[in-house]
Amino acid sequence: MILPEFDAIRHPSRCIIVDMTTTSSAEIAAVLRPLDPAYAPTPLLDLPKLAAHLGVAQVLAKDEGPRSLGSFKSLGGTYAGLRALARAAGIDLPDLLARQPAGQPTLVCASDGNHGLAVAAAARFAGATARVFLHEGVPQARARRIEAEGAEIVWVAGTYDDAVDAAAAKAHQGTGILVADTTDDPNDLVVHDVMAGYGVMATEIREQAEAAGHPRPTHVFVPAGVGGLAAAMAAGLAGWMAAPGCVVAVEPERAACLAAALAADRPVRVSGDLNTSAEMLSCGEASAPAITLLRRHNAQVMTVSERKLVTAPDILAAHGGPLTTPSGAASLAGALTARRDASEAQDLGLGADSRLLILITEGALAL
């Protein structure tokens, strides 16, 4: 499936095509799967005990823990990093991976942990180098995983957004190629590549649900962060879900950047230390391309409390789901919040006959 929103990026003033990204999800998967068997489709789980707990007709869970590097980020960051290196070298991806040319630029990015890991893997696969900017709140266990992929770590005081600024400044000095998963430029090629990589999940979900004979979900709950994953799901599942076809991006109340961006119709930086148990979602500024897609597909956004985020992994595990983190189970925290709040449930058209799809975006972190 080709997502039409990712078909072409146009020059904003002259309306000419400057780069084509018509690569289908199947073609992206075909690039990634030879690199690691764990790029195979991840499980789509039917969780009847969790459905009963929530009081809905069905809960399907897309489990990204078995994915390469342990999270969905390996689809976007690795693919975008490889495409960036191929563009710089003037060759296609198969040639890049086969030749691993000398003298390649360094891939530069900021991360809460998983995106940096994915970009570091891209550099390793291509025979290049990576430099990952981490803010001081990133756990050492996540930093060690990035270093194990061969990347250099640069520690930045402050928040994730401070790390984003530092990485961009360093890349703009000509020291490497920025492989960000967020931007204030709606036409940023690399960020569109990241979201296109995430679109592989949407294709897998559609194919797996159809193959298993599951009724199509009425609602999908997605952890928000800067909004790229939610945007990719909104685009990739558009027209396929059953009515009301509601996509809900879930973010921590302490890092509610997506709600602020959608209210302002542009990225705005929220204040505060962004300190949340959902570490992978501690983002203070949403991504402009994601905002565009989320608004186009009428996606909803909701904030959840720290209590819901902290307890969601245990509730998931107790009702037949996989082990994960508060970040990975943020979608369930959103579903629990919405189901227990009559006003929220009414706004979302959520009831006893609803069929939910929740995205479990990472496996449990080994400390």
N, C-alpha and C positions, 0 to 999 in steps of 0.2 A: 504494500500500500504506500502511495506517495501522499504525504500530507500537503495539501495545496498551499498552506501558509508558508511552507518551506521551499516552494518550487523555485523562486527566484528572488534575489535581493536587488531592488532597483535604486539607482541614483535618485535622491529625493528631488533634485531640481530639474534634471534632464530626462528622467523616466526612461533610462536605457538600462539594459541588463548588464550588471557589472560582474556577477558571478552566479553560476548555476549550482543549485543544490537539489537537483531533482533525483538524488539517490533515494531509492525506496528503502523501507525498513528491512526488507529481505536482503538487499544489497549491502546494507550496513552490517547486518548480522553475518553475512558471508565474509566480510572483511575481518570481523572480530573472532569468529569461532575457531579458525585455524590457530589463533594466537594462544588460546587456552580453552580446554574442553568445558570449563565452567561458564563460558559464554552461551552454552546451550539454554534453551528456554527454562525459566524457573517455574516452580509449581504454582498452579492455581488451585487453592485448597477450598473445599466445601466444609464449612464449620457449623454444623447444625446446633451444637451446644451453645455456641456464641450467639447464634440467631435467636435461640430460646431465651438466653440471658437478656438480649436487647429487645425482645418482643417484636421481632420482624420475621418475614417469611423465609429469608435466606441471607447468609453472609458468605461471600466468596472473598478469599484473601490471596493476593498476589505476593508470594514470599520471595523477596530479593536476597535473603541471606545466603542461598547457595550460589548466587551470581559471582563471577570472577571478582576478587578483592572484597567480597562480602557485602556489596551494596549495589544499588542501581546506578550509582555514579560512574561505575566503570564503563557503562554504555556511552554516556555523554562525554565525559572528560577525556577518555582514551581515544574515542573516535575523533573528537575535535582536535586533540593534540596531534594525531597522525595526519589529519587533513591540513593543519597549519604547516607542518613540516613538509608535506608533499607540495603545497603551494609555493613555499619558499624555495624548494629545490627545482620546481618546474617539472615535476614528474608525477605519475599517478601513484596511488597507494600501493598496489602490488610491487611496483618497481622500488618504491621507498623501502618497503619491508625486505625485499630481496637483496637490494644493494647496500642498504644502510650507509649512505655516502658519508665520507669524512667531512669535517668542517661545518656540520649542521649548527644552526643557532640553538641556543638554550631555550627551553620552554619555561615560561614564568607564570606563576599563578598565586592567588591567595586561596586559603581554604580553612574550613573548620575541621578538616581531617580527610573526608572521603574524596572530595574533588581533587585535592592535591595528590592523593594516592593514585587516582586514575590518570592524572597528567604525568606523574612520575613513571607509571607503567607505559604510557605512550612513548616517552623518551627512551625507555629501556628497549621496547620492541623495535624502535627505529634506529638504535645505536646512537642516540643523542643524549643530551644532559637536561636536567630539570632543576629549577630553583623554586621552592615552595615557601611562601610567606605565611606564617602562622601567628595568630595573636596569642597572648599569654594565657588565655583561658583554655587552650586546646590541651587535652590530657596527654601526658607523656607516652601513653600506650599508642595513641594515634600517631604521634610524631615518630615513634620508633618504626612503625609500619611503613611510613613514607621513606624514612632513611633506608630501610631494608630494600626498597625498590631502586635505590641508588641516587636519590635526589638530595640536593643540598637544602637544609632548613635555614630560614632566616626568621628569627623571632622578632615580633613587633609588639610594642607596648600598646595597650588599649583593646579595642574590640575587633571583631571580624572586619568591619568596615574600614578600620584603620589599616588592617592588613591588605584589604582590597586597594586602598589608596597607595600604599607603599609599593605593592607589586606593579600597579599601573605606572607609577612614576619611574620605577627602575626599568621597565620594558620600554617606556617612551624615551629613555636615554640611549636606546639602541643596544641594550645589553641582552636582548632576547625577544622572543615572540610571546605576547600576552595571550594566555589561554584562560580567559575568565568564563565564569558561568553566570555573570551578571554584568549589566552595562546600562548606561543612560542613553545609549544610541540604539534606536529601534531597528537599525539596519546592520548591526554588528554581525559579521559573517561567522565568527568563531562561536558566539553565543547561539546563533541559529543552528550551527552544527551540533552543539551540545544538546539542544532540545530535540533535534532530529534523531540523535542517538537514543534519547529517552523514548522516542516514539516506537522503538523496537518493542518495548513493553506493551504498548497499546495493541500492536499487531498480535503479539503472543496471547494477550488476554482474549481478544476477539476469537482467535482460532481455537484456543483451549476451551473456552466456554461453549462454542458451537460443537466442537468434537465430543464434549462430555454431555451434551444435550441440556445444559443449564439454561433456564430462562434468562433473558438479558437483564442485567441489573437496572434498577431505577435510579440509584444514587451511587456515586463514587466519592469516597473521602480520601484526600491526598495530603500528606504533609507539605507545608507551604515553603518555608525557607525564602529564597528570593523569587519563587514562583515558577521557575522553569519546568519542573516536573508537572505541576498542576496544569500549566499551559499546554504541555505536550499531551497530557491525558485528555484535556478538553478538546484539543484538535483531533487527536487520534481516535477518540471514541464518539465524536460528533456524528449524529445520525444513526448510530448503532444501538445506543441504550434505549431501554423502554421508557415510556413517559413516567415521570416528568423529565427524565434525562438530566438530573441535577449533578453537577460537579462542584464539590465543596473542598476548598483549600483550607487546611487547618493550620493555625499558627499559635505559638505561645503568646499569652497575654503580655509577657515581658519583652517580646520582640515582634510586635504586630505591625511589621513594615508593609505587608501586602494590603491590609485594610486601609492604611494611611494612603498608599499609592493609588488604590482604586477610588478612594474618596476624592483625591486631588487630580486624578487622571494623569499622573506623572510620578516618577520616583521621588520620594521625599525621605529624608533621613530622620528616623525617630530617635528621640533622646533616651538616655539611660545606659546602664551597663550591659543590657541584653543578657543578663545572667539567668539562664534557664537550664533545667535538667535535660531538656531536649537540645543538647549541645550543637547538633548539626543544623538546627533551625535558629541559631542565635544571630540573626541577620537584621541589620538596621535599615537597609535600603533595598527595595525590590528592583527587579530587572525590567527595563522598558519593553523589550520584546515580549516578555511574559505578560505584562500588563495589557498590551495590545491584544494578544490572543485570548486572555481571560475575559476581557470586556467583550470581544467579538462573540464569544461563545456563552456569554451570560453566566459565567461561573460565579459561585458564591464564595464568600470567605467568612470564617468564624474563628474566634479566639477561644483558647481553652486555658484553664487554670493549671498551675503547677501541680496541684493535688491530682487532677485527672491525668496529667502527663506521667507523673511518678507511678501511679497505680496501674496504668494501662498495660504495661508489659506482663504484670502478674495476672491480670484478668484474662489477657489473651492466652497465656500459657495454661491457665486453669480450665480453659474451655476449648482445648484441643488445638490451639494455635502454636506457632513456632516461637522460640526464644528470640527476644530482641531487646532494644533499648527504648527509653522514652522517646527518642527521635524516631525510631523505627515504628513505634506504635502510636504516633501522634494521630494518625487517621482514626484509630479506634477511640482515642480520647475524644476526638470530635464527634464520632457517632454516638458515644455514650452521653456526651453533653447534650447533643441535639435531641436524643430520644427521651431524656429526662426533663427537658424544658419544653413545655407545651407550646409556648409562643415560637420558639425556634423550630420545633417540629412542624408547626403549621406553616411557617414561612417557607420551609424546604419541601413541603408536601410529603412529609415522612410519617408513615403509620405502620400498622400491624401487617399490612400486605406488601410493604416495601421490600425490595431485594437489594442488599448493599454489596458493594465492592470496596474493600479497604486495601490500601497498599502498605505492606510491611516492608519498609525501604532498606533495612539492613539487618544483619544477624547480630547476635549478642557479641559484645566486644570482649575478647580475651585480654585480661589485664596482666 
